C-alpha cells in the first residue's frame, strides 16, 4: 500500500501543490491527488513541472517524475529514411487546424502493448478549453487531406509540454515532432517519461532538478 502524505491531497482549488522535492519515488513522481482539471490548476502544474496522468475511474493524479525525458533542437536525430520522407510531398503539416480531432485520435487510436488510454473525457474537455484560450496547440500531419498523425501539448514561454501523439500512417507522428522542433521557437520539448519512439529521435533523460531549473529560465 502507498502511504500518501496529507499535503498531496488537493481538497479544494486553493490548495497549492506540495514542494516538488517531496514527490514519491514509487510511483515515480507522484506529487498530488485530486483537484480539478481547471485551466488555472493545469497552468500552475506545468509551471512547476507537474502534469496530470491517471486512468479512467481514478482521481486525478499529478506527477513530476525523475528523471524527465526531454528533447531539444540540437539533439534531434533524423534518420536518412525520415529525411527522405520530409523532403518528399508525402505529408502536409498544419498547426492548430483541427485540435479537437487530434486529441480525439490520441484518445482512441490503438497502440501496441497498450489496452487503454489515460485520456478520458474530462481531459479532452480540459485541454480543448486550454486550446480555445491559446495555451494548448496541435501539430497535424495530413496525407491527401486526411489527418494521419499528430501531437498536442501545452505551450508556455520557450517550452512545449508534449502530452500525446498518434500515428495512423508510418512515420506521421515523427514528422509532426520534427516540424515542432525545426519550425517553431520552442527551445525545450517536454516528453515527460522515457519511451523508445521518442528516444530514437534524440530525446534524452535529465534529472528533475535540472528540468525545473530549465523551466525557470525558459518560462
Backbone torsions as a table, in degrees:
resi	resn	phi	psi	omega
1	UNK	NA	139.4	-179.9
2	UNK	-86.6	129.8	176.7
3	UNK	-87.8	108.2	-176.6
4	UNK	-93.8	118.3	177.2
5	UNK	-60.3	144.9	-177.6
6	UNK	-59.5	-35.1	-177.4
7	UNK	-70.8	-7.1	176.6
8	UNK	-81.7	-19.2	-174.3
9	UNK	-82.1	118.2	-179.5
10	UNK	-92.0	83.7	-176.0
11	UNK	-70.1	-27.6	-177.1
12	UNK	-146.2	163.6	-178.9
13	UNK	-62.0	-19.9	-176.0
14	UNK	-87.4	-8.7	-179.0
15	UNK	-78.5	123.0	-180.0
16	UNK	-78.0	165.1	173.8
17	UNK	-67.4	147.7	174.9
18	UNK	-66.3	162.7	177.2
19	UNK	-55.4	134.7	-174.4
20	UNK	-59.8	-27.7	-179.4
21	UNK	-68.1	-13.4	179.6
22	UNK	-87.8	-3.2	-178.4
23	UNK	-55.5	139.9	-176.5
24	UNK	-69.3	153.0	172.9
25	UNK	-83.1	-27.9	178.8
26	UNK	-145.3	115.7	-3.2
27	UNK	-66.9	143.7	-170.6
28	UNK	-58.3	111.9	172.5
29	UNK	91.8	0.4	178.9
30	UNK	-59.5	127.0	-175.1
31	UNK	-130.2	-14.7	179.9
32	UNK	-162.7	156.8	179.1
33	UNK	-135.5	135.2	175.9
34	UNK	93.4	-162.3	-177.7
35	UNK	82.9	176.7	-177.3
36	UNK	-109.2	156.9	176.6
37	UNK	-89.5	51.3	178.7
38	UNK	-76.0	160.1	177.3
39	UNK	-57.5	-43.8	-177.8
40	UNK	-62.6	-44.3	-178.5
41	UNK	-67.1	-42.2	-179.1
42	UNK	-64.5	-44.8	-179.8
43	UNK	-66.0	-38.0	175.1
44	UNK	-60.4	-42.7	-178.9
45	UNK	-61.7	-51.4	-176.9
46	UNK	-61.5	-37.7	177.7
47	UNK	-59.8	-30.4	-178.3
48	UNK	-95.0	2.9	-179.0
49	UNK	80.5	28.6	-176.7
50	UNK	-118.6	146.3	176.5
51	UNK	-143.2	153.8	178.4
52	UNK	-82.5	141.3	180.0
53	UNK	-159.0	110.1	-176.0
54	UNK	-157.7	168.0	178.5
55	UNK	-102.0	157.6	-180.0
56	UNK	-59.1	134.6	-177.9
57	UNK	95.5	-13.3	176.9
58	UNK	-93.8	159.8	169.1
59	UNK	-67.5	164.9	177.0
60	UNK	-64.3	127.0	177.3
61	UNK	-111.6	136.6	-176.3
62	UNK	-116.9	135.5	-173.4
63	UNK	-129.5	151.1	167.5
64	UNK	-142.5	81.6	-171.5
65	UNK	-70.1	158.3	176.5
66	UNK	-134.3	117.1	6.6
67	UNK	-79.9	178.2	179.6
68	UNK	-117.2	132.7	177.3
69	UNK	-89.6	132.0	179.8
70	UNK	-138.1	169.3	172.4
71	UNK	-144.6	143.9	-179.5
72	UNK	-127.9	164.1	-177.6
73	UNK	-56.9	-42.4	-174.7
74	UNK	-73.9	-18.0	-180.0
75	UNK	-99.2	-3.8	-178.8
76	UNK	-60.7	129.6	177.8
77	UNK	-115.4	119.0	179.5
78	UNK	-116.2	116.9	-178.2
79	UNK	-67.8	165.3	178.5
80	UNK	-61.8	-40.2	-179.3
81	UNK	-66.2	-39.2	178.6
82	UNK	-69.9	-35.5	177.2
83	UNK	-60.1	-41.7	178.1
84	UNK	-61.5	-40.7	179.1
85	UNK	-65.2	-41.9	-179.1
86	UNK	-64.8	-31.9	-178.6
87	UNK	-86.1	-8.3	178.6
88	UNK	-88.7	178.6	176.0
89	UNK	-101.4	24.7	-174.5
90	UNK	-66.6	-41.2	-175.7
91	UNK	-122.5	153.1	170.2
92	UNK	-117.7	134.5	-179.0
93	UNK	-108.8	132.8	176.4
94	UNK	-129.2	157.4	178.9
95	UNK	-119.7	127.9	175.7
96	UNK	58.2	29.0	178.2
97	UNK	-81.0	-34.7	-179.5
98	UNK	-153.4	70.6	-178.4
99	UNK	-57.3	-43.4	-176.2
100	UNK	-60.5	-38.2	179.9
101	UNK	-71.0	-35.0	178.4
102	UNK	-63.9	-48.8	-178.0
103	UNK	-67.8	-32.8	175.8
104	UNK	-63.7	-42.9	179.1
105	UNK	-65.7	-40.1	177.5
106	UNK	-62.1	-33.4	-179.6
107	UNK	-73.6	-35.6	-168.5
108	UNK	-108.8	-18.2	-175.2
109	UNK	-64.5	141.2	179.0
110	UNK	-79.5	134.7	-178.7
111	UNK	-120.3	149.2	178.3
112	UNK	-62.7	136.6	175.6
113	UNK	58.9	28.2	179.1
114	UNK	-143.8	116.6	-175.4
115	UNK	-85.1	-22.3	-177.2
116	UNK	-144.8	174.0	-179.8
117	UNK	-117.0	156.0	176.8
118	UNK	-85.6	-3.6	-176.1
119	UNK	-90.7	105.9	177.6
120	UNK	-100.7	-178.9	-176.3
121	UNK	-64.1	-32.9	178.0
122	UNK	-64.2	-39.3	178.5
123	UNK	-69.2	-40.1	176.9
124	UNK	-57.8	-47.3	-179.3
125	UNK	-64.8	-41.1	-177.4
126	UNK	-65.6	-45.0	-177.4
127	UNK	-77.2	-27.2	173.2
128	UNK	-66.2	-38.7	175.8
129	UNK	-64.1	-42.5	176.0
130	UNK	-59.2	-38.3	178.8
131	UNK	-64.4	-45.8	-179.4
132	UNK	-62.8	-25.5	179.5
133	UNK	-92.0	2.2	175.1
134	UNK	88.5	11.3	-177.3
135	UNK	-99.3	-28.2	-177.9
136	UNK	-112.2	142.7	-174.4
137	UNK	-138.1	156.6	177.9
138	UNK	-123.4	141.3	170.5
139	UNK	-109.8	122.1	-169.6
140	UNK	-119.8	139.8	-179.7
141	UNK	-117.5	125.2	-177.4
142	UNK	-117.1	145.7	171.4
143	UNK	-128.7	116.7	-177.3
144	UNK	54.1	46.2	178.7
145	UNK	69.0	2.9	179.5
146	UNK	-98.4	129.7	177.3
147	UNK	-69.2	118.1	-175.4
148	UNK	-122.1	-2.7	179.1
149	UNK	-177.0	167.4	178.2
150	UNK	162.1	-177.0	179.0
151	UNK	-150.8	163.3	174.2
152	UNK	-142.7	159.2	179.0
153	UNK	-174.1	-174.3	-177.1
154	UNK	-109.9	133.0	-179.2
155	UNK	-109.0	130.9	175.7
156	UNK	-143.8	124.3	-179.5
157	UNK	58.0	-127.5	179.6
158	UNK	-98.9	17.1	-177.0
159	UNK	-117.0	135.6	171.8
160	UNK	-113.4	116.3	-179.9
161	UNK	-90.4	98.8	-178.4
162	UNK	-68.1	135.5	-179.8
163	UNK	-107.5	-48.8	-179.4
164	UNK	-161.6	157.9	175.3
165	UNK	-140.0	161.0	178.3
166	UNK	-144.2	161.0	178.4
167	UNK	-150.7	122.3	174.2
168	UNK	-103.5	-5.0	180.0
169	UNK	-135.3	137.1	-177.4
170	UNK	-51.0	129.2	176.1
171	UNK	76.6	-0.9	-175.6
172	UNK	-63.4	-43.1	-179.8
173	UNK	-68.4	-32.0	176.3
174	UNK	-64.6	-40.7	177.4
175	UNK	-59.8	-40.6	179.1
176	UNK	-62.9	-44.9	-178.2
177	UNK	-67.8	-40.7	178.1
178	UNK	-62.1	-41.8	177.8
179	UNK	-61.4	-42.4	179.7
180	UNK	-59.4	-42.5	-178.0
181	UNK	-75.3	-38.6	-173.6
182	UNK	-87.8	-22.3	-170.7
183	UNK	-120.7	14.9	174.7
184	UNK	-131.3	173.0	-178.3
185	UNK	-94.3	5.9	-179.0
186	UNK	-67.1	132.3	-178.4
187	UNK	-96.2	-15.0	-179.0
188	UNK	-143.9	129.8	174.2
189	UNK	-110.6	119.0	177.8
190	UNK	-82.5	122.2	178.9
191	UNK	-104.7	1.2	175.3
192	UNK	69.9	-83.0	-177.1
193	UNK	-125.2	156.4	-174.4
194	UNK	-63.0	135.8	167.8
195	UNK	-147.6	147.3	-173.3
196	UNK	-60.7	-35.4	-178.4
197	UNK	-59.0	-48.3	-179.0
198	UNK	-74.5	-34.7	178.8
199	UNK	-61.3	-35.2	179.6
200	UNK	-65.8	-20.2	179.1
201	UNK	-94.9	0.2	177.1
202	UNK	109.7	4.5	176.9
203	UNK	-66.9	147.8	-175.6
204	UNK	-144.9	160.0	-179.0
205	UNK	-91.9	142.2	171.3
206	UNK	-132.5	159.6	176.9
207	UNK	-63.8	147.0	179.5
208	UNK	-56.7	-40.1	-179.1
209	UNK	-61.1	-37.9	177.9
210	UNK	-68.8	-37.1	178.3
211	UNK	-64.6	-45.1	179.4
212	UNK	-62.2	-39.0	177.9
213	UNK	-63.4	-41.7	177.6
214	UNK	-61.6	-39.3	178.4
215	UNK	-61.1	-42.9	-179.6
216	UNK	-62.9	-31.9	-179.4
217	UNK	-81.8	-29.4	-170.0
218	UNK	-105.3	-16.9	-178.9
219	UNK	-84.0	NA	NA
